[in-house]
Amino acid sequence: MEPSRQIFLEQHRELSRRYFLRFGAVGIAAMRASPLLAEIDSSSPIYREAVAAIESWLTPQDDFQDVSRGRPKPHTLDASRRAEVGLTRDTWKLEVVADPEHPAELRHPLSESLGTAFDFAALMRMAETRRVRFTKLMTCLNIGCPLGNGIWEGVPMRDVLWKTQPQKDLRRVIYFGYHNDDPAQRFRSSLPVGRVLEDPFGMPPVILCYKLNGEFLTPERGGPVRVVVPEAYGFKSIKWLTHLYLSNNHAANDTYAEQNNDVDSPLKTFCETLSVPRSIKANEPFAVTGYAQVGISGLQRVEVSIQNKSVTRDQEQRDDDAENEDSANALDWTAATILPPPKQWGGSLPDNRIPEGTIGFDSSGEPKSWPIRLSKAHWAILLPGLPAGTYVFRSRTVDQNGAVQPMPRPFRKSGRAHVEQVSLEVTS
């Protein structure tokens, strides 16, 4: 028997044993009589069909979810209007100037008035030697599911920043994009200049991005140029970039900060389901699949738990309080399988090949480690048949530091982390 198959069977039997022991003598008798202890493994058609139906690892541009702002949203402008306001590659220009309210000292600002604004042709010349590619899962701070996973390409923001020859009083970079020339609609983000100039802990650089999955950004994805901050939630990666303000202000002045959000919270590690049957026949095995957002602390494993809601009142209370760490740890958890790198990456990549030079991949296009931080992984598990009843299914991550979801940052305004609960009915 193959080692991977043996591991799966041991995992499956342990889940079966622990689950049915919770039902006392009746549960034990059911387990002994159950055919589920037979050779049910990852070669099961049920399991294979569930895994085959999982979304692609990379998301095509047109399939990203959109949470754009604006009245009208800038990407909905017609082609002539986009050209008029600088939202095409032929007309785009970027001003990199001192913050009017807290100015840094610059020798050579890049501005429209001086005729020195940075344009797309200059960006492409810089890209010939300074191009960077990396994978990133784009996630909104206050929305549960990620918007899409892609390979983002651009040049480091710092390379453009240095063209202004800053001299002193530079502590923060404030940036915003086109929003209908309406100050009330302006959406700002900012970063400490140290993060722009240096990449901590092996992170990719902050980039001025012009391509996604090898194709130029569409207007809906923020083209012609947007910011992408690798470790941050989506509000830091603003679209339709037009301005960088180099500032002596020490504090974040992000639009999101005005809405009681934690604007310095990087991507968390968490998981949720993609496919779980809501109605199952008794004593028939079933498969569950899901995704994990791999945050800055990486991903060690995904665990699942299934609980019969009708067992006891104490367990029902524990179910209602599942986000409490002590209550969640009192449940029985077992490891799901984190799926390996896919054979088909998705994302409409030419020849299904990861672009050369993508950070985290070798010269043959294979990942150097898996799962990849700041991206996503898929997981799956085959579960045993259950007696009739109402159940709650949960999944959670354990990161590389051993922190169990929703820890170490359980707070809502710093990104999604709560443990998902899915109800399902097992019918006789």
N, C-alpha and C positions, 0 to 999 in steps of 0.2 A: 504493500500500500504506500502511495506517495506520502512524504512527510506533511505536505500542506493538507492533504485529505485527512490524515490522521489527526492533525491539530483541529481541523474543523469538526470532526466527529466527536472528539473529546469535549470541545466547546459546546456542541449541540447537546450531548448527553448531560453535561453539567447543568446547562440551562434547564433541560427537561426535569432533572432530578430536583433542583432547587425550587423550580416553579411548583411542581406537583406536591412537594412536601408541605407547602403552605395550606393544602386542603385536607390535611389529616389522613385518616385511614382510607376514606373514600378516594382521595387524590392518589395515594400510594397504590391502591388497587387499580385505579384507572391507568397509572403509569405502567404497572406490570403487564396490564392487558393491552397496552397501546402498541401498535405497530411502528410508532415513531422512533423506537430505539433500533430499528433496522438501519440498513445502509442508506440513509438520506444525507447527502453531502452537496457540495457546491456544484456537482455535475447534474443535480436534479433539474429537470425541465422548468419547474416552478422558479427556482433560483436563477437559472440562466435567462429565462424570459424577462424577469424583473431587472436584471443587470443590463440586458440588451436594450431596455427601454429608457435607460438613464440619459438625461440630457448630455450634450457634448461638453467636453471639458472647457474648450474655448467657445465664446459666444460670438456669432457673426454680428457685425455692426448693427444691422437692421433689427436684430433680435434683442438688443439691450433694452431694458426698461428705461423709460424717460421720466425724469422729475424736474424738467426745465422750468424756470420761472420767466415771467415777463408778460406784458399785455401790449402787443402780441409777443409770443415767444420768438426770440430772434431767428431761430431756425425756420420759422414759418414764413418769413419774408420772401417775396418773390426774388428771382435771380437779379433783376436790375436793381432792386432796393438793396440787396446784400452787397452788390458791387459798389453802390453809392456810399455805403457806410463802412466799407473796408472789411467785409466778411467773405471775401473771396481770396484765393491765393494771389491773384494779380493785383489786388488793391489793399491787402492787409498791411498794416503798419503798427509797430509797437513803440510806445513812448516809455523810456526808462529815465525818470527824472526824480529830483528831490521832492519829498513830501511837502506840500505847501504849508502844512501846519507844524510839522516837526522836521525841518529839512536836514538831511545829511549834506556834507560838503562834497561836491562832485566837480571834477575838472572838465568832463566832457559828457554832459547830459545828452541823451538821445531823444530829440523832441521834434515835433512837426514844425514848430516856429523857427527852429534853427536849421531845418532841412537835414537833420541827422537821424530822424526816426529809423528804427530797424525794420527792414521789410522782409518779405518771404524769400526773395532771391538771396539776401544775405544769410538768412537762416539755412537755406539749402547749401550754400558755400561752407558754412560752419559745419554742417552735418557731414560733409565729405570726410572730415577727420575726427569729429567729436560725437558722432551718432551713438546713442545708447538705446538698448532694447531690454525690456523686462516684463514679466507677467505680473498682473495685478488684478485683484477682484475689486470692482468698483461697488461700494456699498454706501447707502445713505445712512446717516447717523440714527435717524428716527423711523426707519422702515425695516421690517423684519428681514425680508429676503434680499440677497444681493441683486444688483442691477445687471451684472454681467461680468465675465472673466475674459481678459484679453491680453495680448502682447502689445505694449505701448512703446512707441518709438519717438525720440526727440533728442534735443541737445540739452545739456545741463544748464539750468537757469543761471548758475554762477558764471558761465562763460560769457553770457550776454551782459550780466551785471558788471563784470570787470571792464567792459568796454567803456563804461562811464568814468573810469578812473576815480573811484571814491577815495576820499582823503581822511575823513573823520566823521564822528557823530552818526555812525551807521549801526543801528541796533536791530532794525526790523525791516522786512520787505512786505509791503502792502500791495495787493494786486487785485484787479477787477477787469471785467469784460464789458462788451457792448450790451447795453440794456435800453435801447430806444432813445438814447440821449436824454434820459429822464433820471435825474439824481435820486428821485424817490424810489426808483426801481433798481438802483445800482446794488449789485451783490458783491461784497468784498470778502476776501480772505487775507490772511497774513501768516508769516513765518518768522521766527527769530533768524537773523542773518546767519548765525552759526550753522543752522540746519541747511541753508542754501549753499554755504561755502564748503561744508564738510559733510561726509556721509557716515554717521555713527553706526557701530555694530554691524558693519557689512551691508548696510542698506544701499539700494541703488540711489542715484542722485535724483533730486527734484528736477523735472524736465519741462521744457517748452515742447509740447507734444504736437506732432503733425500727422502721425500715422497710427492706425490700430489694425492689428493682424495683417500688417504688410500693405494696407490700403490707406490712402489719404483720408483724413477724418471727414466724415459727412457733416453738413451743417447741424444735424440733430445731435451728433456726438461732440459738438463743440468746435468744429472746424471753422476757419482753417487752422487755428492754433489754440490750444488750451494748456493749462497747467496740469501736471499729474504729480502728486505727492505720494510716493510708493506706500508708506505705512499709514496713511491717513484715510479718514472717511471722505466721501465724495465732495463735501462742501469745501474742502481744501483744494480740490482739483477743478477750479472754476473754468467755465467754457468761454469761447469767443474772446480770448484775451486781447486787451488793448493797452493796458497800463501797468507798469511796475513803479511804485513809489518807494524810494529809498529813504528810510525814516529813522529819526532819533527817538521815536516813541518806544518806550520799553514794554508797552502793554498791547495785547491783541485787541484789534478793533473789528474783528470779523462780524459780518451780519449775523451769523449764528450765535455769537456771544450775546447779542441783544435779545435773544430768545431763550435764555437760561440754559444753554447747552455748554457742555465741557468741550471747548474747542481744541484742547491739547491732548485729547484721548486718542491713541492710535488703535488700529484694528484689533478687535478681540478675537479669541478663538471660541467658536461655538458651532453647534450643529442643529439640523432639523431634518425632518423627513421629506422625501420627494414623493414616494409612493408607499401607501399603507392601506390595505383593504379595510373598508369600514364595516363590511358584513362578511362573515366567514362561517362556513359550516363546521359543526363540532367535529373535533378529532381529525381535521385535515390540516396539514402543514401549510404555512404561508410565508411569503418573503416580504421583507421591508427594505426599502432603499432610502438613501438620504445623501445630503452634502454636508461638508464641514467647511466653514470659513477658517482658514489657517492664519491666525493673527501673528503678532510680533513674537509671541512666546511659543510658536510652533504647535504641533499636534503629536501627542504620544499615542492616543487611542480614542475610539468612540465606544461608549457603553450604552446598552439598552436595558430597559426594565419593563415588564408587563405585570399589571396588578388587577386582580378581580375586585371590582368596586363593591361587591356585595358580601365580602368575606366578614368583616367586622366594622363596627362604627369607628374603632380606633384607626383602622386602615383608611376608612373614608376621610377621616379628619386629616390623616397624613397625606392623602391624595390632594385635599384642598390646600395643603400647606407645603406643596412639593418644592417650592423654591427656597424653603428654609433648609439650610445646609444639613442640620442634624436629621431632619425628617427625610430628606432625599437620600442621605447615606444609610438610613435604616432600611431602604428598599433593597431588593436583590438586583444587582447589576451584572451584566455579562458583556464581554467584548464582542463588538461587531467586526466584520472584516473591512479594513480600509483597502479599497481597490487599488491595484497597481496603475502605473501610467498607462493611458489608453493607447490602443493601436491606431485609432483615428482621433486626432486632436480636435477636429472641428474648427469653427471660426473661419471657414472658407479659405484656409491656408493653401497657397499653391502647392500642388503635389503632396499635400498633407505633411509638409516639412516645416519644422521650427526654423525660423530665420536664423542664419548664421550670426553668431555673436550675441545671442539672447542670454542675458545674465541668468545663471543657474542651469544652463544646458551645455553639454560638451560639443565638440566640433561635428559629431554625427547627429546632433539634434536630440540626444537622450538626456533626461534630467540627471544632474549630478547627485541629487538626493531627492527623497520623496517622503511625505508631501512637501510641496514648495511653500515656504512662508509667503504671506501676503497674497496668497492665491486660494484655491479651493481643492478639496479632495472629495471623492465619492465613497460611500460605504454601503454595505449590504449585509443582511443576515437572513438565514432560513430558520423560522421558528416552528416549534412543534405544534401539533394539533391540541386544541384546548376544549375543556368541557363547555357546555352552553353557559352563557352569562354575559355581563357587561364588563368591559375591560378598559384600562387606561394604559396606553403605550407611551413611553418616554425615551428620549435619547439625550446624551450629554457627551461633552468632550472632556478629556484630561490633557492639559498642555504639557510641553516638555519640562516645565518646572514642577509638575505634579499638581497644579491648581485645577480643581474640578469646577466645571461650569455650574453656576454663573460666576464663580470667583475667577480671578481676583478682583474684578471690577464689576460688581453686580448692579451698579446704578444706571437707571434708565437713560439719563441725559448724556451718558458717555458711550452709548452704542448698545445694540441689542445683545442680551446675554441670558435671558430667562430660559428655563427648561420647558420645551414644548410638551404639551400633553394632547394626545390624540385618542379620542374615544372610539371603540369598535365593539360590535355586537357579534357574538358567536351564537349561532342558532342551531337548534337540534335538528 
